[in-house]
Amino acid sequence: MQRSDIMHNSNFIFQPYLIKESAHGYTPITLETELLNNQRKIFLTEEINTQSAISVIKQLMVLDSSDDPSPIKLYISSPGGSVTDGLAIVGALRSCRKKVDSYCVGLCSSMASVIFICSTGKRYMESFSSLMIHDPLINETGGNALQLKSISDRLLEYRETIGKLLARSTGKSLEEIYELTAKDTYINAADCVKNHFADEIINSEVNI
């Protein structure tokens, strides 16, 4: 591809990379590869859907199978998304042999907040970050009475599943969780630690 083609191709995304020196010479590697392989860091910074969930799950599997005993670090700043795909990530976190520390580095909304809260290691938040939790939503309209009932039943099932996960991870009762998720509830970092939605607040100056 010529430079002029690159500059005018709206689908082209620049990927920064590092140059590593070895006995075989110099090799370019992407930042994602460096962060994943050498720093055990995974990033969830987009909408949660099948593609992003599978990407996170694959990376968790790779790091969990390594000989390195140190925790995996999952950095999250996401608007949320699919309930089923988010629950798939939660399931992958719970199946990892290694602890997975989660880092909220912006706003974790909806299913992204569930993933953060349900991580198996320490839960860290930047001082300016926050969570938003609410009951699950299904963007489906129309249909007959039986179809609408099926949608309603699924919503209630997801609500119970997520409610129990949050209750288990925070020590709150299911009724307390339901009260919080009945609407869009935004929780800042200090209140998250106070209410056991997070474990510790970190500053941006701290090396993590």
Buried (B, 14 or more C-beta within 10 A) or exposed (E): EEEEEEEEEEEEEEEEBEEEEEEEEEEEEEEBEBBBBEEBBBBBEBBBEEEBBBBBBEBBEBBBEEEEEEBBBBBBBBBBBBBBBBBBBBEBBEEBEBBBBBBBBBBBBBBBBBBBBBBBBBBBBBEEBBBBBBBBEEEEEEEEEEEEEEBEEBBEEBBEBBBEBBBEBBEBEEEBBBEBBEEEEEBBBEEBBEBEBBBEBBEEEEEE
